[in-house]
Amino acid sequence: MCERTADERARIKIGISSCLLGQEVRFDGGHKRDAYINGTLSHWFEFIPFCPEVAIGLGTPREPIRIARIAGELRVIGVRTPGLDVTEGLRRYGDQVADQLGEVRGYILKKGSPSCGMERVKVYDEQGSSAGGEKAAGLFAQRILERRPLLPVEEGGRLGDPVLRENFIVRVFVFDRWQRLLAEGLTPGRLVDFHSDHKYLIMAHNQAAYRRLGQWVAGAGRGDLAALAADYGRELMTALQRRATRRQHANVLQHLMGYLKEALDGEDRRELVEMIDQYRLGRLPLIVPIVLLRHHFRRHPHPYIERQYYLHPHPDELMLRNLI
């Protein structure tokens, strides 16, 4: 089922905040080394580190900075020296890095950073108070998000959530396959094949998007293929940002079970129905019905299901579906 090619086994490039790799680049001269990133994920991804604050000339250690709303505009200034304004430097560096991310398939940002935070970074007023509760993205991160809207992005701290972690890794692998398809040369037939291979993976995340994408692909040979590819890529990556629920996964599992209706005897069918229902109710992790389906499809191969990335969206060694 969906055997990985040599290219897919190669480590995929992911941009990352340098401090998460253990580099001592924080304002206090320290780091925020993440054990999961440097351990488990490092076996599958090649991390490309960036520290915007160091890159724009701030020393280590250095005065801390924060986001402040000044005269109605968000600025990044020194905590002790308001005259230290690095707003434009961070924006320029963000644009520079965004232009360098052609082979990068994802980005992991440092949570809460005024430069790298993806969201929910505190915004202060001119008096240094955050009592208003305003939140924003770090200014470097904001430029990456705006300039590379399809790029899977997540914060290091949020990868501790099993659902968010699995969602991010799924998006990285799908984005990598999509970018390689575009690089190889897109044709209507290749687009149809790509969509067919990802049909149930998309369905698990967003059924409305799945239907729209299917309608677009059906007309792939009748219009501007480049425009269709741009629309398809945007809709695909946006759809996958939505976290798949247990109910949505159960729906997909039941669809897959339908391909076995003539092959399974009554006892096997009842067992599979029970495993799917137990998963839907939160009593089992997703990997249990997935493994059972894989078992039955090994015994009763189906050429269409063998193509489905839903059953193998990422390396089993990551064990991402064991906790969701």
Secondary structure, DSSP 8 states (H G I E B T S, - for coil): -----HHHHS-EEEEEEGGGGT-S-STTS-----HHHHTTGGGTEEEEEE-HHHHTT--SS---EEEEEETTEEEEEESS-TT-B-HHHHHHHHHHHHTT-TT---EEE-TT-TTT-SS-EEEE-TTS--TT--EE--HHHHHHHHH-TTS-EEETGGGGSHHHHHHHHHHHHHHHHHHHHHHH---HHHHHHHHHHTHHHHHHH-HHHHHHHHHHHHTTTSS-HHHHHHHHHHHHHHHHHS---HHHHHHHHHHHHHTTTTT--HHHHHHHHHHHHHHHTTSS-THHHHHHHHHHHHHS--HHHHT-GGGSSS-GGG-GGG--
